[in-house]
Amino acid sequence: MADDDNQDTLPNVSLGPEPPGRSEGERYPILVALNGPLKNRTFILNKGEIAIGRNMAADIVVRGAHTSRSHARVMYANIHDRNAVPQCRIYDAGSTVGTFVNDRLVGPEGVLLAEKDQVRVAKTVFAFFIREAEGDDLTRKIREMASRDNLTGLFTRGTFDRVLPRELARAKRYQRHLSLMILDVDAFSQVTQQYGPNAATDVLKRLGSLVPEYLRSTDFVARYGGEEISILLPETDLESSMAVAERLRRNIGHESFSNGSESFRITVSIGVAPYDWDIDAPLELVNRADLARCKAQGLGGDRVLAFSHG
């Protein structure tokens, strides 16, 4: 996942020269580093094969203890077809820790890269883009990616940590309702053990699309950490937020998941905490919602519980 740097201060990206043999306005593929020492460096993929690794002879040199000398390679299959959408497939080159695309391990067959895919080489994350014109807003795309979790598509924890204080200040100033929900998958480690890590990854990915379906466009949803999802509901009192949480719990419980050979269902527990006058810091509201979530799971899970002082 990309670093959670403040998207408002993300520097402009230097695109470098046009690739040899391409005229202005034509499409060509690039990789942009999202974190680490290479952050915001743009690499134009203007060769049929691009080597990535710790070796100083590599086309993209990635330093770090976990990076292999020859870590990955990108094959640009149709580099000579100037009118076609670039077909770039990434392969692991026998690295020690593997190469990942969108948190999925790259297998022997490689992965055909699509716009906004995130490629992880050891601890360095790159975003893949197809550059279409000198005027397209690549900086905006990178800012958007930096604020989103690449697996679920939800906002990141860092973005949530910036939004929550603003929403609390607004609720306090205008005396408006605000509620926070923290949703957690019950016995998630058992899903991984019984159905495999890919099935567990698919659960998180599906939740990223399922949860917003039952919310308003004004609600704010973020991957808080692991399998936890935080949901901010502006202009929503405790009674209404409990109804929303119960609808979420019920509908997620009806969903069917699969690892390819077996189908299974999951349950979730949701802790709900409304903004109250005695809350002075954002972390207090988070702690209240999380405490309610912990109690719900301690009671067997698959339930919604509101925070109480008792």
JORA-V782621 format. One record per helix or strand. SS is the DSSP state (H for helix, E for strand). FROM is the first residue (numbers start at 1). LEN is the number of residues. Records with the same first field share a line. If there is no record, write none. Layout:
# JORA-V782621
SS->FROM-LEN / FROM-LEN
This chain:
# JORA-V782621
H->7-3 / 138-9 / 157-18 / 188-8 / 197-17 / 238-17 / 282-17
E->28-6 / 42-3 / 49-5 / 60-2 / 72-5 / 88-5 / 99-3 / 104-2 / 111-2 / 118-4 / 124-8 / 148-1 / 155-1 / 178-8 / 220-6 / 228-7 / 257-2 / 263-2 / 268-7 / 304-3
